[in-house]
Amino acid sequence: MLLALLGIAGPTLAGTANTTTSTDLRAAAEQAVRAQYGTAGSRVVIVPTRLNPRWHLAACTHPLQTRLPLREGTPSRVAVAVSCAGTPGWTIEVPVQMQVFRQVLVTSRPLARGDNIGPADVHTEERDVARLGYGYIDSLDQILGHSLARPLIAGVVLEPGQLNGRQTVQAGEQVQLIAQLDGIQVRTSGMALDGGDTGTRLRVRNGNSGRIIDGVVVGAGQVQALP
């Protein structure tokens, strides 16, 4: 165990009258973990970790305080620094193993590379996100307008890295081609030969003349012709 004086923040749980036991330490650490990772929509499950039952630290006359390490994502194990700010003070690191369950998007059927994903292609399942090291997607808003960067089988958790950039206009889509001529705005139909998000340069085949026009995506299904 590590005993040292550390900077601490946030009261959690008071110790016993005479000593602070391993039970007190575990309760304080687990409470801190639940507060940190039990966000809306999450279900935190603590995996029992045996601590040394002979740990009997000096009784703390102040509320026990905790500090979790700063890290991105949701780890499956974390060491919580539990401290007493009394005199003499002490700090001990308590390991906590956990599972954090959230509703995430999972593929409902096999999907090919380049497929555009929609609500019919996915469903939600509860998964332990602490084990999803490459991240996850939990909202339909995060996938609409995106295509797949690689093929996926059914039952796979969607990850951000599996998606191509969002496409406001898709290749082969019928779009409205907008041009400015002598201060007059002219609109005609065309077919996008490339795809991209707003601000992307792409090519459009004019539906009337058949000419290939360079343009910029300005909105859903709309391309501004470049001079």
KAVEN-V944106 format. One record per residue. N is the residue number from 0. SS is DSSP state (@ for helix, = for strand, . for the rest). PHI is phi in degrees with one decimal (* if undefined). Layout:
# KAVEN-V944106
{{N:SS:PHI} {N:SS:PHI}}
This chain:
# KAVEN-V944106
{{0:.:*} {1:.:-107.5} {2:.:-116.0} {3:.:-163.9} {4:.:-84.6} {5:.:-126.9} {6:.:-70.6} {7:.:-136.4} {8:=:-156.1} {9:=:89.5} {10:=:-67.5} {11:.:-129.1} {12:.:-140.2} {13:.:-78.6} {14:.:-83.2} {15:.:-79.6} {16:.:-66.8} {17:.:-107.4} {18:=:-140.4} {19:=:-106.2} {20:=:-94.9} {21:@:-62.1} {22:@:-64.2} {23:@:-63.3} {24:@:-63.7} {25:@:-62.8} {26:@:-62.1} {27:@:-65.0} {28:@:-65.8} {29:@:-67.0} {30:@:-63.5} {31:@:-66.1} {32:@:-64.4} {33:@:-63.3} {34:@:-66.7} {35:@:-76.3} {36:@:-109.9} {37:.:-86.3} {38:.:-71.8} {39:.:-56.4} {40:.:88.8} {41:.:-105.3} {42:=:-125.1} {43:=:-95.8} {44:=:-118.1} {45:=:-86.7} {46:=:-87.5} {47:.:-54.5} {48:.:-123.4} {49:.:-77.4} {50:.:-104.4} {51:.:-65.7} {52:.:-67.0} {53:.:-89.6} {54:.:-68.4} {55:=:-134.9} {56:=:-91.3} {57:=:-57.4} {58:.:-58.6} {59:.:-101.7} {60:.:-82.3} {61:.:-113.4} {62:.:-58.6} {63:.:-62.3} {64:=:-121.1} {65:=:-131.4} {66:=:-146.3} {67:=:-100.5} {68:.:-66.3} {69:.:-79.0} {70:.:-157.1} {71:.:-85.8} {72:.:77.0} {73:.:-122.3} {74:.:-78.2} {75:.:-89.1} {76:=:-143.5} {77:=:-145.1} {78:=:-100.7} {79:=:-98.5} {80:=:-81.9} {81:=:-103.9} {82:=:-130.0} {83:=:-120.0} {84:.:-92.4} {85:.:-76.5} {86:.:-124.3} {87:.:-79.9} {88:.:-86.6} {89:=:-152.8} {90:=:-139.5} {91:=:-136.6} {92:=:-90.0} {93:=:-110.7} {94:=:-75.2} {95:=:-129.0} {96:=:-103.3} {97:=:-146.6} {98:=:-125.1} {99:=:-122.9} {100:=:-96.6} {101:=:-138.2} {102:=:-80.3} {103:=:-123.8} {104:=:-83.7} {105:=:-128.2} {106:=:-66.1} {107:.:-92.6} {108:.:-154.9} {109:.:-62.6} {110:=:-128.0} {111:.:-95.2} {112:.:-59.5} {113:.:91.0} {114:.:-63.3} {115:=:-85.4} {116:.:-94.0} {117:.:-134.2} {118:@:-57.3} {119:@:-74.1} {120:@:-94.4} {121:=:-137.5} {122:=:-148.1} {123:=:-100.2} {124:=:-140.5} {125:=:-84.7} {126:=:-133.3} {127:=:-79.6} {128:@:-72.5} {129:@:-65.8} {130:@:-98.4} {131:.:-98.3} {132:.:-66.7} {133:.:-98.7} {134:.:87.0} {135:.:-155.9} {136:.:-122.1} {137:.:-123.2} {138:.:-140.1} {139:@:-62.8} {140:@:-60.2} {141:@:-80.0} {142:.:-112.2} {143:.:-62.3} {144:.:88.8} {145:.:-103.6} {146:=:-114.7} {147:=:-82.6} {148:.:-83.6} {149:.:-155.5} {150:.:-69.0} {151:=:-133.9} {152:.:-87.5} {153:.:-69.5} {154:.:85.5} {155:.:-96.5} {156:=:-70.0} {157:.:-72.1} {158:.:-117.5} {159:@:-55.8} {160:@:-70.6} {161:@:-86.8} {162:=:-106.8} {163:.:-78.3} {164:.:-61.8} {165:.:-62.6} {166:.:-118.9} {167:.:-69.4} {168:=:-121.5} {169:.:-110.4} {170:.:-59.4} {171:.:89.4} {172:.:-81.1} {173:=:-75.7} {174:=:-126.4} {175:=:-98.7} {176:=:-93.1} {177:=:-112.0} {178:=:-132.6} {179:=:-107.9} {180:=:-125.1} {181:.:53.5} {182:.:80.2} {183:=:-107.2} {184:=:-88.7} {185:=:-116.9} {186:=:-122.6} {187:=:-147.4} {188:=:-91.1} {189:=:-161.9} {190:=:-117.6} {191:=:-70.3} {192:.:-92.9} {193:.:-133.4} {194:.:-123.1} {195:=:172.2} {196:.:-87.9} {197:.:-55.9} {198:.:94.9} {199:.:-80.5} {200:=:-83.2} {201:=:-153.1} {202:=:-107.7} {203:=:-131.3} {204:=:-89.7} {205:=:-61.7} {206:.:-68.5} {207:.:-92.4} {208:.:-94.8} {209:.:80.0} {210:.:-70.7} {211:=:-91.1} {212:=:-112.9} {213:=:-82.9} {214:=:-149.6} {215:=:-127.5} {216:=:-68.1} {217:=:-114.6} {218:=:175.1} {219:.:-62.0} {220:.:71.9} {221:=:-130.4} {222:=:-129.7} {223:=:-89.9} {224:=:-66.3} {225:.:-85.6} {226:.:-66.9}}
